[in-house]
Every structure is written in C-alpha cells, then in structure tokens.
Amino acid sequence: MKILLDTCVSGGARAEIAAASHDVLWVGDRGEDPGDEEILAQAHAEGRVLVTLDKDFGELAIVRERPHAGIVRLVGVRVGEQARVCLTVMERYGGELTAGAIVTVEPGRVRVRTPTGF
C-alpha cells in the first residue's frame, strides 16, 4: 500500500512501515511543512493513504469535499505505537481505505467513515 505520513506522525514510524513492504513517504523529509491542502493533494495525486494526527484533514475531506485516497487519523496513540497501529489498520481496513474511507483510531476504538457516508 502507498502511504504518506504527515509531519505530526513520527518519522521513525516510516522504517517499520516500509519494512512491512509498504511504499511510505514522510512529509517531514521535505523540510518545511507545505500545509494541509498541499499534503492532502499530494496524497491523492500519488494514490497514498494519508496518516495523520490532525483532525483538519477530515474537515478538508468531508466539509470542503477535497479528494483523497483514504485517511487514517491517530488519536491518543503514543509515538512508539504509531507504526504498529498503522500496520494493523492497513491490514484490517486496507480495502475501505483504498475506496476512500476515513479511519479514526483511538485506544480501544476504531471508527470507519466510508465514502458513501459523506
């Protein structure tokens, strides 16, 4: 799966996710944060699921109807657990994500908003 990690996600998660055979980029490698609109546009253009901690991407996708290739929002997930949680989400909800779902993950809870729910 192609994944784009937002700058707020630990860059250290990239290696662990890539080791599981995912094509993963981290926005933090760009140096300067390009802003949410550009990050979401890049993820969509490249067919990458965006992984973030930022709730603003949900607003961009739902309220402003910006196109995306799936979004995973991590809420309250410790830095050391981000990669493992991402891998679990990709495995369990990969089909939904590639269809454009937004998956919100909190300790003990996962919510999936499918594109038909928009």
N, CA, C and O atoms as a GROMACS GRO file, in nm:
protein
  472
    1MET      N    1   0.085  -0.116   0.000
    1MET     CA    2   0.000   0.000   0.000
    1MET      C    3   0.090   0.123   0.000
    1MET      O    4   0.198   0.121   0.059
    2LYS      N    5   0.046   0.229  -0.066
    2LYS     CA    6   0.118   0.355  -0.069
    2LYS      C    7   0.066   0.444   0.044
    2LYS      O    8  -0.055   0.464   0.058
    3ILE      N    9   0.159   0.496   0.123
    3ILE     CA   10   0.124   0.571   0.244
    3ILE      C   11   0.204   0.700   0.249
    3ILE      O   12   0.322   0.704   0.213
    4LEU      N   13   0.138   0.807   0.294
    4LEU     CA   14   0.204   0.934   0.320
    4LEU      C   15   0.184   0.968   0.467
    4LEU      O   16   0.071   0.984   0.513
    5LEU      N   17   0.293   0.978   0.541
    5LEU     CA   18   0.287   1.014   0.683
    5LEU      C   19   0.297   1.165   0.694
    5LEU      O   20   0.390   1.226   0.641
    6ASP      N   21   0.202   1.226   0.763
    6ASP     CA   22   0.203   1.369   0.789
    6ASP      C   23   0.322   1.402   0.880
    6ASP      O   24   0.376   1.313   0.946
    7THR      N   25   0.360   1.528   0.885
    7THR     CA   26   0.473   1.570   0.968
    7THR      C   27   0.450   1.543   1.116
    7THR      O   28   0.546   1.524   1.191
    8CYS      N   29   0.325   1.542   1.159
    8CYS     CA   30   0.295   1.521   1.301
    8CYS      C   31   0.310   1.375   1.342
    8CYS      O   32   0.311   1.344   1.461
    9VAL      N   33   0.320   1.285   1.246
    9VAL     CA   34   0.344   1.143   1.275
    9VAL      C   35   0.495   1.124   1.285
    9VAL      O   36   0.570   1.184   1.208
   10SER      N   37   0.538   1.043   1.378
   10SER     CA   38   0.681   1.021   1.398
   10SER      C   39   0.747   0.970   1.271
   10SER      O   40   0.704   0.872   1.211
   11GLY      N   41   0.854   1.039   1.230
   11GLY     CA   42   0.932   0.993   1.115
   11GLY      C   43   0.992   0.857   1.139
   11GLY      O   44   1.022   0.784   1.044
   12GLY      N   45   1.011   0.820   1.265
   12GLY     CA   46   1.064   0.689   1.298
   12GLY      C   47   0.970   0.576   1.262
   12GLY      O   48   1.013   0.461   1.248
   13ALA      N   49   0.842   0.606   1.245
   13ALA     CA   50   0.745   0.503   1.208
   13ALA      C   51   0.765   0.458   1.064
   13ALA      O   52   0.727   0.347   1.027
   14ARG      N   53   0.824   0.543   0.983
   14ARG     CA   54   0.842   0.513   0.840
   14ARG      C   55   0.918   0.383   0.817
   14ARG      O   56   0.874   0.300   0.736
   15ALA      N   57   1.029   0.364   0.885
   15ALA     CA   58   1.112   0.245   0.861
   15ALA      C   59   1.036   0.116   0.894
   15ALA      O   60   1.044   0.019   0.819
   16GLU      N   61   0.964   0.116   1.004
   16GLU     CA   62   0.889  -0.002   1.043
   16GLU      C   63   0.776  -0.032   0.943
   16GLU      O   64   0.751  -0.149   0.911
   17ILE      N   65   0.709   0.071   0.896
   17ILE     CA   66   0.601   0.052   0.799
   17ILE      C   67   0.659   0.006   0.665
   17ILE      O   68   0.603  -0.082   0.601
   18ALA      N   69   0.769   0.066   0.624
   18ALA     CA   70   0.835   0.026   0.498
   18ALA      C   71   0.886  -0.117   0.505
   18ALA      O   72   0.883  -0.188   0.405
   19ALA      N   73   0.932  -0.160   0.622
   19ALA     CA   74   0.981  -0.296   0.639
   19ALA      C   75   0.870  -0.400   0.618
   19ALA      O   76   0.898  -0.517   0.592
   20ALA      N   77   0.745  -0.356   0.629
   20ALA     CA   78   0.631  -0.444   0.607
   20ALA      C   79   0.584  -0.436   0.460
   20ALA      O   80   0.470  -0.469   0.428
   21SER      N   81   0.675  -0.392   0.373
   21SER     CA   82   0.654  -0.387   0.227
   21SER      C   83   0.557  -0.280   0.180
   21SER      O   84   0.495  -0.296   0.074
   22HIS      N   85   0.542  -0.173   0.256
   22HIS     CA   86   0.459  -0.061   0.212
   22HIS      C   87   0.550   0.045   0.151
   22HIS      O   88   0.665   0.060   0.191
   23ASP      N   89   0.498   0.118   0.054
   23ASP     CA   90   0.567   0.231  -0.008
   23ASP      C   91   0.528   0.353   0.075
   23ASP      O   92   0.417   0.404   0.063
   24VAL      N   93   0.620   0.400   0.159
   24VAL     CA   94   0.584   0.504   0.256
   24VAL      C   95   0.677   0.624   0.245
   24VAL      O   96   0.799   0.610   0.236
   25LEU      N   97   0.617   0.742   0.245
   25LEU     CA   98   0.690   0.869   0.247
   25LEU      C   99   0.650   0.945   0.372
   25LEU      O  100   0.540   0.928   0.425
   26TRP      N  101   0.741   1.030   0.420
   26TRP     CA  102   0.714   1.114   0.537
   26TRP      C  103   0.727   1.260   0.495
   26TRP      O  104   0.832   1.300   0.443
   27VAL      N  105   0.624   1.339   0.516
   27VAL     CA  106   0.624   1.480   0.475
   27VAL      C  107   0.738   1.556   0.541
   27VAL      O  108   0.788   1.652   0.484
   28GLY      N  109   0.780   1.514   0.659
   28GLY     CA  110   0.889   1.580   0.730
   28GLY      C  111   1.020   1.582   0.653
   28GLY      O  112   1.107   1.665   0.682
   29ASP      N  113   1.036   1.493   0.556
   29ASP     CA  114   1.157   1.493   0.475
   29ASP      C  115   1.165   1.614   0.382
   29ASP      O  116   1.272   1.645   0.329
   30ARG      N  117   1.054   1.681   0.362
   30ARG     CA  118   1.051   1.798   0.274
   30ARG      C  119   1.110   1.921   0.342
   30ARG      O  120   1.133   2.023   0.276
   31GLY      N  121   1.135   1.912   0.470
   31GLY     CA  122   1.189   2.027   0.543
   31GLY      C  123   1.077   2.114   0.596
   31GLY      O  124   1.037   2.101   0.712
   32GLU      N  125   1.026   2.202   0.515
   32GLU     CA  126   0.918   2.294   0.553
   32GLU      C  127   0.783   2.227   0.532
   32GLU      O  128   0.761   2.163   0.429
   33ASP      N  129   0.693   2.242   0.627
   33ASP     CA  130   0.558   2.186   0.615
   33ASP      C  131   0.483   2.264   0.508
   33ASP      O  132   0.468   2.386   0.519
   34PRO      N  133   0.434   2.194   0.403
   34PRO     CA  134   0.368   2.264   0.294
   34PRO      C  135   0.223   2.305   0.323
   34PRO      O  136   0.163   2.378   0.244
   35GLY      N  137   0.167   2.260   0.433
   35GLY     CA  138   0.028   2.291   0.467
   35GLY      C  139  -0.065   2.176   0.431
   35GLY      O  140  -0.037   2.094   0.344
   36ASP      N  141  -0.178   2.173   0.501
   36ASP     CA  142  -0.271   2.062   0.489
   36ASP      C  143  -0.326   2.042   0.348
   36ASP      O  144  -0.335   1.929   0.300
   37GLU      N  145  -0.363   2.150   0.282
   37GLU     CA  146  -0.421   2.140   0.147
   37GLU      C  147  -0.323   2.070   0.052
   37GLU      O  148  -0.361   1.979  -0.022
   38GLU      N  149  -0.198   2.112   0.056
   38GLU     CA  150  -0.097   2.055  -0.034
   38GLU      C  151  -0.066   1.910   0.004
   38GLU      O  152  -0.046   1.826  -0.084
   39ILE      N  153  -0.061   1.880   0.132
   39ILE     CA  154  -0.034   1.743   0.176
   39ILE      C  155  -0.145   1.650   0.127
   39ILE      O  156  -0.118   1.543   0.073
   40LEU      N  157  -0.271   1.691   0.146
   40LEU     CA  158  -0.383   1.608   0.102
   40LEU      C  159  -0.383   1.593  -0.051
   40LEU      O  160  -0.411   1.485  -0.102
   41ALA      N  161  -0.351   1.700  -0.122
   41ALA     CA  162  -0.345   1.695  -0.268
   41ALA      C  163  -0.235   1.600  -0.315
   41ALA      O  164  -0.255   1.524  -0.410
   42GLN      N  165  -0.119   1.603  -0.249
   42GLN     CA  166  -0.009   1.512  -0.285
   42GLN      C  167  -0.051   1.368  -0.262
   42GLN      O  168  -0.031   1.283  -0.349
   43ALA      N  169  -0.109   1.341  -0.146
   43ALA     CA  170  -0.152   1.204  -0.116
   43ALA      C  171  -0.251   1.155  -0.221
   43ALA      O  172  -0.241   1.041  -0.269
   44HIS      N  173  -0.346   1.238  -0.257
   44HIS     CA  174  -0.446   1.200  -0.358
   44HIS      C  175  -0.380   1.177  -0.494
   44HIS      O  176  -0.407   1.076  -0.559
   45ALA      N  177  -0.296   1.270  -0.536
   45ALA     CA  178  -0.231   1.260  -0.667
   45ALA      C  179  -0.146   1.134  -0.680
   45ALA      O  180  -0.137   1.075  -0.788
   46GLU      N  181  -0.085   1.092  -0.570
   46GLU     CA  182   0.003   0.976  -0.571
   46GLU      C  183  -0.069   0.847  -0.528
   46GLU      O  184  -0.008   0.741  -0.523
   47GLY      N  185  -0.198   0.857  -0.497
   47GLY     CA  186  -0.274   0.740  -0.453
   47GLY      C  187  -0.226   0.685  -0.320
   47GLY      O  188  -0.220   0.564  -0.299
   48ARG      N  189  -0.191   0.777  -0.228
   48ARG     CA  190  -0.139   0.736  -0.097
   48ARG      C  191  -0.243   0.760   0.012
   48ARG      O  192  -0.312   0.862   0.013
   49VAL      N  193  -0.252   0.665   0.103
   49VAL     CA  194  -0.334   0.684   0.223
   49VAL      C  195  -0.257   0.780   0.313
   49VAL      O  196  -0.138   0.760   0.338
   50LEU      N  197  -0.324   0.883   0.360
   50LEU     CA  198  -0.262   0.981   0.447
   50LEU      C  199  -0.280   0.939   0.592
   50LEU      O  200  -0.392   0.911   0.636
   51VAL      N  201  -0.170   0.934   0.667
   51VAL     CA  202  -0.175   0.903   0.810
   51VAL      C  203  -0.138   1.031   0.884
   51VAL      O  204  -0.034   1.091   0.858
   52THR      N  205  -0.225   1.072   0.977
   52THR     CA  206  -0.207   1.199   1.047
   52THR      C  207  -0.259   1.192   1.189
   52THR      O  208  -0.328   1.097   1.227
   53LEU      N  209  -0.226   1.292   1.267
   53LEU     CA  210  -0.285   1.312   1.399
   53LEU      C  211  -0.385   1.427   1.394
   53LEU      O  212  -0.458   1.451   1.490
   54ASP      N  213  -0.387   1.498   1.284
   54ASP     CA  214  -0.456   1.625   1.265
   54ASP      C  215  -0.601   1.606   1.218
   54ASP      O  216  -0.624   1.545   1.114
   55LYS      N  217  -0.696   1.657   1.294
   55LYS     CA  218  -0.838   1.644   1.257
   55LYS      C  219  -0.877   1.733   1.140
   55LYS      O  220  -0.984   1.712   1.081
   56ASP      N  221  -0.794   1.830   1.105
   56ASP     CA  222  -0.827   1.922   0.996
   56ASP      C  223  -0.841   1.851   0.861
   56ASP      O  224  -0.913   1.899   0.774
   57PHE      N  225  -0.775   1.738   0.843
   57PHE     CA  226  -0.787   1.666   0.716
   57PHE      C  227  -0.927   1.609   0.697
   57PHE      O  228  -0.976   1.600   0.584
   58GLY      N  229  -0.991   1.570   0.805
   58GLY     CA  230  -1.129   1.523   0.796
   58GLY      C  231  -1.220   1.635   0.749
   58GLY      O  232  -1.311   1.612   0.669
   59GLU      N  233  -1.197   1.756   0.799
   59GLU     CA  234  -1.276   1.871   0.755
   59GLU      C  235  -1.253   1.899   0.607
   59GLU      O  236  -1.347   1.924   0.532
   60LEU      N  237  -1.127   1.893   0.565
   60LEU     CA  238  -1.098   1.915   0.423
   60LEU      C  239  -1.170   1.812   0.336
   60LEU      O  240  -1.226   1.846   0.232
   61ALA      N  241  -1.168   1.686   0.380
   61ALA     CA  242  -1.228   1.580   0.300
   61ALA      C  243  -1.380   1.582   0.304
   61ALA      O  244  -1.445   1.561   0.201
   62ILE      N  245  -1.438   1.608   0.419
   62ILE     CA  246  -1.583   1.598   0.434
   62ILE      C  247  -1.652   1.731   0.405
   62ILE      O  248  -1.740   1.738   0.319
   63VAL      N  249  -1.614   1.835   0.476
   63VAL     CA  250  -1.683   1.964   0.463
   63VAL      C  251  -1.647   2.032   0.330
   63VAL      O  252  -1.734   2.082   0.259
   64ARG      N  253  -1.518   2.034   0.299
   64ARG     CA  254  -1.474   2.102   0.177
   64ARG      C  255  -1.469   2.010   0.056
   64ARG      O  256  -1.439   2.053  -0.056
   65GLU      N  257  -1.500   1.883   0.078
   65GLU     CA  258  -1.509   1.781  -0.029
   65GLU      C  259  -1.382   1.771  -0.113
   65GLU      O  260  -1.389   1.754  -0.235
   66ARG      N  261  -1.265   1.782  -0.048
   66ARG     CA  262  -1.138   1.766  -0.119
   66ARG      C  263  -1.117   1.617  -0.145
   66ARG      O  264  -1.143   1.535  -0.057
   67PRO      N  265  -1.071   1.582  -0.264
   67PRO     CA  266  -1.048   1.441  -0.294
   67PRO      C  267  -0.931   1.386  -0.213
   67PRO      O  268  -0.838   1.459  -0.179
   68HIS      N  269  -0.938   1.259  -0.182
   68HIS     CA  270  -0.830   1.193  -0.108
   68HIS      C  271  -0.830   1.045  -0.142
   68HIS      O  272  -0.924   0.993  -0.202
   69ALA      N  273  -0.723   0.978  -0.102
   69ALA     CA  274  -0.707   0.836  -0.129
   69ALA      C  275  -0.714   0.756   0.000
   69ALA      O  276  -0.651   0.651   0.012
   70GLY      N  277  -0.792   0.805   0.097
   70GLY     CA  278  -0.803   0.741   0.228
   70GLY      C  279  -0.723   0.817   0.331
   70GLY      O  280  -0.614   0.866   0.303
   71ILE      N  281  -0.778   0.826   0.451
   71ILE     CA  282  -0.713   0.898   0.561
   71ILE      C  283  -0.722   0.813   0.687
   71ILE      O  284  -0.827   0.757   0.719
   72VAL      N  285  -0.610   0.805   0.758
   72VAL     CA  286  -0.606   0.742   0.890
   72VAL      C  287  -0.569   0.851   0.989
   72VAL      O  288  -0.464   0.914   0.976
   73ARG      N  289  -0.654   0.872   1.088
   73ARG     CA  290  -0.625   0.970   1.193
   73ARG      C  291  -0.599   0.895   1.323
   73ARG      O  292  -0.684   0.818   1.370
   74LEU      N  293  -0.483   0.918   1.379
   74LEU     CA  294  -0.444   0.856   1.506
   74LEU      C  295  -0.472   0.954   1.618
   74LEU      O  296  -0.422   1.067   1.616
   75VAL      N  297  -0.550   0.913   1.716
   75VAL     CA  298  -0.587   0.998   1.829
   75VAL      C  299  -0.538   0.932   1.957
   75VAL      O  300  -0.581   0.822   1.991
   76GLY      N  301  -0.448   0.998   2.028
   76GLY     CA  302  -0.400   0.945   2.155
   76GLY      C  303  -0.314   0.821   2.141
   76GLY      O  304  -0.302   0.743   2.236
   77VAL      N  305  -0.254   0.801   2.025
   77VAL     CA  306  -0.165   0.686   2.003
   77VAL      C  307  -0.023   0.732   2.032
   77VAL      O  308   0.026   0.827   1.972
   78ARG      N  309   0.043   0.664   2.124
   78ARG     CA  310   0.180   0.701   2.161
   78ARG      C  311   0.274   0.688   2.043
   78ARG      O  312   0.254   0.604   1.954
   79VAL      N  313   0.377   0.769   2.042
   79VAL     CA  314   0.475   0.771   1.933
   79VAL      C  315   0.529   0.631   1.905
   79VAL      O  316   0.538   0.590   1.789
   80GLY      N  317   0.565   0.559   2.009
   80GLY     CA  318   0.621   0.425   1.992
   80GLY      C  319   0.523   0.323   1.938
   80GLY      O  320   0.565   0.215   1.896
   81GLU      N  321   0.396   0.354   1.938
   81GLU     CA  322   0.292   0.262   1.889
   81GLU      C  323   0.239   0.300   1.750
   81GLU      O  324   0.163   0.223   1.691
   82GLN      N  325   0.277   0.416   1.698
   82GLN     CA  326   0.220   0.464   1.573
   82GLN      C  327   0.240   0.368   1.457
   82GLN      O  328   0.145   0.342   1.382
   83ALA      N  329   0.358   0.316   1.439
   83ALA     CA  330   0.384   0.224   1.327
   83ALA      C  331   0.301   0.097   1.340
   83ALA      O  332   0.238   0.054   1.244
   84ARG      N  333   0.299   0.038   1.458
   84ARG     CA  334   0.223  -0.085   1.478
   84ARG      C  335   0.076  -0.063   1.453
   84ARG      O  336   0.010  -0.145   1.388
   85VAL      N  337   0.022   0.047   1.503
   85VAL     CA  338  -0.120   0.077   1.482
   85VAL      C  339  -0.148   0.099   1.334
   85VAL      O  340  -0.248   0.049   1.282
   86CYS      N  341  -0.060   0.172   1.265
   86CYS     CA  342  -0.078   0.193   1.121
   86CYS      C  343  -0.080   0.060   1.046
   86CYS      O  344  -0.166   0.039   0.960
   87LEU      N  345   0.011  -0.027   1.078
   87LEU     CA  346   0.016  -0.156   1.010
   87LEU      C  347  -0.111  -0.238   1.034
   87LEU      O  348  -0.163  -0.302   0.943
   88THR      N  349  -0.160  -0.235   1.157
   88THR     CA  350  -0.283  -0.306   1.189
   88THR      C  351  -0.401  -0.249   1.112
   88THR      O  352  -0.482  -0.324   1.058
   89VAL      N  353  -0.409  -0.117   1.106
   89VAL     CA  354  -0.518  -0.052   1.033
   89VAL      C  355  -0.510  -0.084   0.884
   89VAL      O  356  -0.612  -0.113   0.822
   90MET      N  357  -0.390  -0.080   0.826
   90MET     CA  358  -0.375  -0.110   0.684
   90MET      C  359  -0.417  -0.254   0.653
   90MET      O  360  -0.479  -0.282   0.550
   91GLU      N  361  -0.384  -0.343   0.744
   91GLU     CA  362  -0.420  -0.484   0.724
   91GLU      C  363  -0.572  -0.504   0.735
   91GLU      O  364  -0.632  -0.572   0.651
   92ARG      N  365  -0.633  -0.447   0.837
   92ARG     CA  366  -0.776  -0.470   0.862
   92ARG      C  367  -0.869  -0.386   0.774
   92ARG      O  368  -0.977  -0.431   0.737
   93TYR      N  369  -0.826  -0.265   0.740
   93TYR     CA  370  -0.914  -0.172   0.670
   93TYR      C  371  -0.857  -0.125   0.536
   93TYR      O  372  -0.900  -0.022   0.483
   94GLY      N  373  -0.762  -0.197   0.481
   94GLY     CA  374  -0.699  -0.158   0.356
   94GLY      C  375  -0.798  -0.139   0.242
   94GLY      O  376  -0.788  -0.043   0.166
   95GLY      N  377  -0.894  -0.229   0.229
   95GLY     CA  378  -0.994  -0.218   0.124
   95GLY      C  379  -1.079  -0.094   0.139
   95GLY      O  380  -1.105  -0.024   0.041
   96GLU      N  381  -1.122  -0.066   0.260
   96GLU     CA  382  -1.201   0.054   0.286
   96GLU      C  383  -1.121   0.181   0.258
   96GLU      O  384  -1.172   0.277   0.201
   97LEU      N  385  -0.993   0.180   0.300
   97LEU     CA  386  -0.909   0.297   0.279
   97LEU      C  387  -0.886   0.324   0.130
   97LEU      O  388  -0.896   0.438   0.086
   98THR      N  389  -0.856   0.221   0.054
   98THR     CA  390  -0.833   0.242  -0.089
   98THR      C  391  -0.961   0.285  -0.159
   98THR      O  392  -0.955   0.341  -0.269
   99ALA      N  393  -1.076   0.261  -0.099
   99ALA     CA  394  -1.204   0.307  -0.154
   99ALA      C  395  -1.237   0.449  -0.107
   99ALA      O  396  -1.340   0.504  -0.144
  100GLY      N  397  -1.148   0.510  -0.023
  100GLY     CA  398  -1.167   0.648   0.020
  100GLY      C  399  -1.224   0.667   0.159
  100GLY      O  400  -1.279   0.772   0.188
  101ALA      N  401  -1.211   0.567   0.244
  101ALA     CA  402  -1.263   0.580   0.381
  101ALA      C  403  -1.172   0.668   0.466
  101ALA      O  404  -1.054   0.689   0.435
  102ILE      N  405  -1.230   0.717   0.573
  102ILE     CA  406  -1.154   0.786   0.678
  102ILE      C  407  -1.164   0.699   0.802
  102ILE      O  408  -1.274   0.672   0.851
  103VAL      N  409  -1.049   0.655   0.852
  103VAL     CA  410  -1.044   0.567   0.968
  103VAL      C  411  -0.982   0.644   1.084
  103VAL      O  412  -0.869   0.692   1.074
  104THR      N  413  -1.056   0.655   1.193
  104THR     CA  414  -1.007   0.722   1.312
  104THR      C  415  -0.979   0.616   1.417
  104THR      O  416  -1.065   0.535   1.451
  105VAL      N  417  -0.857   0.618   1.469
  105VAL     CA  418  -0.813   0.517   1.564
  105VAL      C  419  -0.780   0.584   1.697
  105VAL      O  420  -0.697   0.674   1.704
  106GLU      N  421  -0.847   0.537   1.802
  106GLU     CA  422  -0.819   0.580   1.938
  106GLU      C  423  -0.792   0.453   2.019
  106GLU      O  424  -0.836   0.345   1.979
  107PRO      N  425  -0.723   0.463   2.131
  107PRO     CA  426  -0.705   0.345   2.213
  107PRO      C  427  -0.841   0.280   2.245
  107PRO      O  428  -0.928   0.343   2.305
  108GLY      N  429  -0.858   0.156   2.204
  108GLY     CA  430  -0.980   0.082   2.232
  108GLY      C  431  -1.097   0.112   2.138
  108GLY      O  432  -1.207   0.062   2.161
  109ARG      N  433  -1.075   0.192   2.035
  109ARG     CA  434  -1.186   0.228   1.946
  109ARG      C  435  -1.138   0.260   1.805
  109ARG      O  436  -1.037   0.328   1.787
  110VAL      N  437  -1.211   0.210   1.706
  110VAL     CA  438  -1.184   0.241   1.566
  110VAL      C  439  -1.316   0.281   1.501
  110VAL      O  440  -1.416   0.211   1.515
  111ARG      N  441  -1.315   0.395   1.431
  111ARG     CA  442  -1.434   0.439   1.356
  111ARG      C  443  -1.397   0.445   1.209
  111ARG      O  444  -1.291   0.496   1.172
  112VAL      N  445  -1.485   0.392   1.125
  112VAL     CA  446  -1.462   0.393   0.981
  112VAL      C  447  -1.575   0.470   0.916
  112VAL      O  448  -1.692   0.434   0.930
  113ARG      N  449  -1.539   0.575   0.845
  113ARG     CA  450  -1.636   0.652   0.769
  113ARG      C  451  -1.612   0.623   0.622
  113ARG      O  452  -1.510   0.663   0.565
  114THR      N  453  -1.705   0.553   0.561
  114THR     CA  454  -1.690   0.516   0.421
  114THR      C  455  -1.731   0.632   0.331
  114THR      O  456  -1.802   0.723   0.375
  115PRO      N  457  -1.686   0.630   0.206
  115PRO     CA  458  -1.720   0.739   0.115
  115PRO      C  459  -1.871   0.756   0.098
  115PRO      O  460  -1.917   0.868   0.075
  116THR      N  461  -1.948   0.650   0.109
  116THR     CA  462  -2.093   0.663   0.096
  116THR      C  463  -2.151   0.736   0.215
  116THR      O  464  -2.266   0.781   0.209
  117GLY      N  465  -2.073   0.748   0.324
  117GLY     CA  466  -2.119   0.820   0.442
  117GLY      C  467  -2.100   0.970   0.432
  117GLY      O  468  -2.139   1.043   0.522
  118PHE      N  469  -2.041   1.017   0.323
  118PHE     CA  470  -2.014   1.161   0.308
  118PHE      C  471  -2.136   1.234   0.271
  118PHE      O  472  -2.133   1.356   0.255
   0.00000   0.00000   0.00000
